Amino acid sequence: MDQERFTVEVESVDGAVVLALAGELDHDTARPLRQALDAAATPGGLLVVDLTNLGFCDSAGLNVLLQSRLAIKAADGILRVTGLRGAVARMFHITGVDRVFDVYASVEEALGHPEDTDT
């Protein structure tokens, strides 16, 4: 993986796990995201994926996020997405994925509503 092209930073905040993605998420960089999501997910836990610094996301990236959402939901966990903007927001909107995830404007907002459930 080209470290300059895509990064995932993992942080624990208030009992939740926040994954901050940066760069380009595509077929070539989807595997590190899948590994990070698998490692961060805990039964009944809250996982927030911050896309603020993600400049590009293709169908492979969306697929990883959607599969992880289902797995996390099956384990009674919650996956929330924050920071949709630019080309990534357009991709989420065009594909309808923005209606599948609980989308928040910021990580702080997503963490402030831990009692909500993912639909």
C-alpha atoms as one frame of an Amber mdcrd trajectory, in Angstrom:
protein
   0.000   0.000   0.000   1.205   3.469  -0.847   1.270   5.275   2.509   1.053
   8.620   0.712  -2.179   7.652  -1.061  -4.292   6.315   1.817  -4.048   6.253
   5.585  -6.238   5.076   8.455  -5.721   6.526  11.917  -7.378   4.728  14.836
  -8.298   6.490  18.066 -10.367   5.520  21.093 -12.694   8.327  22.200 -15.226
   8.069  25.037 -15.486   4.279  24.695 -15.949   4.430  20.931 -13.429   3.782
  18.174 -12.844   6.476  15.571 -11.210   5.636  12.244  -9.998   8.731  10.394
  -9.478   8.029   6.703  -7.335  10.207   4.459  -6.372  10.089   0.803  -7.877
   7.835  -1.856  -9.997   4.793  -1.067 -10.179   2.446  -4.038  -9.588  -1.161
  -5.069  -5.871  -0.898  -4.275  -6.362   0.620  -0.808  -9.568  -1.112   0.337
  -7.764  -3.985   2.071  -6.128  -1.843   4.787  -9.521  -0.285   5.507 -11.147
  -3.705   5.807  -8.405  -4.811   8.204  -8.782  -1.649  10.304 -12.569  -1.995
  10.464 -12.338  -5.675  11.419  -9.803  -4.895  14.150 -11.764  -1.937  15.531
 -15.229  -3.494  15.613 -16.406  -4.811  18.967 -19.743  -6.451  19.778 -22.161
  -3.763  20.933 -19.599  -1.015  20.315 -19.721   2.264  18.465 -17.430   2.726
  15.480 -17.196   6.136  13.811 -15.604   6.421  10.365 -14.408   9.971   9.714
 -14.220  10.756   5.998 -13.307  14.431   6.383  -9.880  13.976   4.774 -10.882
  11.352   2.229 -10.572  12.858  -1.229 -11.808   9.908  -3.300 -13.868   6.747
  -2.781 -14.831   4.232  -5.466 -17.195   1.260  -5.417 -14.598  -0.993  -3.779
 -14.355   1.421  -0.843 -18.129   1.695  -0.567 -18.388  -2.091  -0.623 -15.973
  -2.425   2.304 -17.942   0.122   4.320 -21.279  -1.525   3.516 -20.047  -5.026
   4.380 -18.582  -3.757   7.649 -21.836  -1.996   8.491 -23.731  -5.274   8.148
 -21.191  -7.225  10.214 -21.149  -4.584  12.946 -24.944  -4.391  13.021 -25.138
  -8.206  13.281 -22.909  -7.957  16.375 -25.267  -5.338  17.899 -22.789  -2.580
  17.176 -23.202   0.765  15.494 -21.237   2.201  12.580 -21.547   5.924  11.894
 -20.028   8.004   9.122 -18.901  11.626   9.421 -17.325  14.305   7.300 -18.910
  13.672   3.917 -17.772  16.339   1.464 -16.784  16.913  -2.135 -16.397  13.928
  -4.436 -16.962  11.452  -1.592 -20.285  13.078  -0.648 -21.334  12.984  -4.310
 -20.454   9.276  -4.554 -22.455   8.502  -1.408 -25.419  10.522  -2.700 -25.419
   9.163  -6.276 -25.304   5.561  -5.041 -27.822   6.128  -2.229 -25.329   5.005
   0.391 -25.869   8.263   2.293 -29.359   6.940   3.128 -28.020   3.589   4.352
 -25.583   4.936   6.949 -26.188   7.195   9.905 -24.329  10.253   8.619 -23.180
  13.023  10.953 -21.508  16.342  10.238 -18.631  15.724  12.664 -17.039  13.103
  14.878 -18.170  15.064  17.924 -21.775  14.955  16.752 -21.575  11.212  16.072
 -20.130  10.568  19.521 -22.764  12.748  21.188 -25.586  10.391  20.229 -24.468
   6.914  21.373 -28.023   5.855  22.269 -29.201   6.117  18.634 -29.219   2.937
  16.596 -28.076   2.335  13.053 -30.968   1.782  10.648
